[in-house]
Amino acid sequence: IEAYNKGDFDAVMTHFVVESTITGHPTDFDPVATDIYSIRTLHKQDLSSGQQYVISKLSVEGDTVTWNSVWGDDGCVQGHSAVVEDGKMLSWIWGEFVDCSELD
């Protein structure tokens, strides 16, 4: 999150492996990023907006991490879920967009 908010693209990408996937991302080109190359494209698009990303209700159970997020002024998402192995994301499923007042 710190690297993202600083706009440090290279540092963000160190948190993903070649086989990583992101599903459900609200993007203009594809809601499923199925490899590191499409994830790079997705994050370049996100980082170009300059909006800050804030997480809350972070929970870790085994190799699964869940959290809520706020991206910019009105991008509130509840229930992100990721599988992490050796400190790197293998898969990330975007949660559901909600009214920001619904987040803690």
C-alpha positions as CSV (number, residue, x, y, z in Angstrom):
1,I,0.0,0.0,0.0
2,E,2.8,2.4,0.9
3,A,4.6,1.7,-2.5
4,Y,1.3,2.2,-4.4
5,N,0.5,5.5,-2.7
6,K,4.1,6.7,-3.4
7,G,3.6,5.8,-7.1
8,D,6.5,3.3,-6.9
9,F,5.4,0.9,-9.7
10,D,8.4,-1.4,-9.5
11,A,7.9,-1.9,-5.7
12,V,4.2,-2.7,-6.3
13,M,5.1,-5.4,-8.8
14,T,7.5,-7.1,-6.4
15,H,4.4,-8.4,-4.5
16,F,3.2,-10.6,-7.4
17,V,4.5,-13.7,-9.0
18,V,4.5,-14.5,-12.7
19,E,1.4,-16.8,-12.2
20,S,-0.6,-14.2,-10.3
21,T,-4.2,-13.5,-11.2
22,I,-6.5,-10.7,-10.4
23,T,-10.2,-11.2,-10.9
24,G,-13.0,-8.7,-10.8
25,H,-10.9,-5.5,-11.1
26,P,-13.0,-2.6,-12.5
27,T,-10.8,-1.9,-15.5
28,D,-11.4,-0.7,-19.0
29,F,-9.5,-3.5,-20.7
30,D,-10.2,-6.8,-18.9
31,P,-11.7,-7.6,-15.5
32,V,-9.4,-10.7,-15.2
33,A,-5.6,-10.3,-15.2
34,T,-4.2,-13.8,-15.7
35,D,-0.5,-13.2,-15.7
36,I,2.2,-10.8,-14.5
37,Y,2.1,-8.9,-17.8
38,S,-1.6,-8.1,-17.6
39,I,-1.2,-7.3,-13.9
40,R,1.6,-4.8,-14.8
41,T,-0.8,-3.1,-17.3
42,L,-3.6,-3.0,-14.8
43,H,-1.4,-1.4,-12.1
44,K,0.1,1.1,-14.5
45,Q,-3.4,2.2,-15.3
46,D,-4.3,2.4,-11.6
47,L,-1.2,4.3,-10.6
48,S,-1.7,6.8,-13.4
49,S,-4.8,8.1,-11.7
50,G,-2.7,9.4,-8.7
51,Q,-5.4,8.4,-6.3
52,Q,-4.5,7.1,-2.8
53,Y,-5.4,3.5,-1.7
54,V,-6.4,2.9,1.9
55,I,-7.2,-0.5,3.5
56,S,-9.2,-1.4,6.6
57,K,-10.4,-4.6,8.3
58,L,-7.3,-6.5,7.2
59,S,-7.5,-10.1,8.3
60,V,-5.1,-13.0,7.8
61,E,-6.2,-16.7,8.1
62,G,-3.6,-19.2,6.9
63,D,-2.6,-18.1,3.4
64,T,-5.7,-16.0,2.8
65,V,-5.8,-12.3,3.3
66,T,-9.1,-10.3,3.3
67,W,-9.6,-6.5,3.5
68,N,-11.8,-3.5,2.6
69,S,-10.5,-0.6,0.6
70,V,-11.1,3.0,-0.3
71,W,-9.5,4.2,-3.6
72,G,-9.9,7.9,-4.2
73,D,-13.0,9.8,-3.2
74,D,-15.7,7.2,-3.9
75,G,-14.1,3.8,-4.7
76,C,-15.1,1.8,-1.7
77,V,-14.8,-1.9,-1.9
78,Q,-15.7,-4.5,0.7
79,G,-14.4,-8.0,0.8
80,H,-11.2,-8.2,-1.2
81,S,-9.6,-11.6,-0.9
82,A,-6.1,-12.8,-1.8
83,V,-4.1,-15.9,-1.5
84,V,-0.5,-15.2,-0.5
85,E,2.5,-17.6,-0.6
86,D,6.0,-16.6,0.6
87,G,4.9,-13.0,0.8
88,K,3.7,-12.7,-2.8
89,M,0.1,-12.6,-4.2
90,L,-0.9,-15.7,-6.1
91,S,-4.5,-14.6,-6.6
92,W,-6.6,-11.5,-5.7
93,I,-10.4,-11.4,-6.0
94,W,-11.8,-7.9,-5.9
95,G,-14.6,-7.4,-3.4
96,E,-17.9,-5.7,-4.0
97,F,-18.3,-1.9,-4.5
98,V,-20.4,-0.4,-1.7
99,D,-21.5,2.9,-0.4
100,C,-18.5,4.3,1.5
101,S,-20.7,4.7,4.6
102,E,-20.9,0.9,4.8
103,L,-17.2,0.5,5.5
104,D,-15.8,0.6,9.0
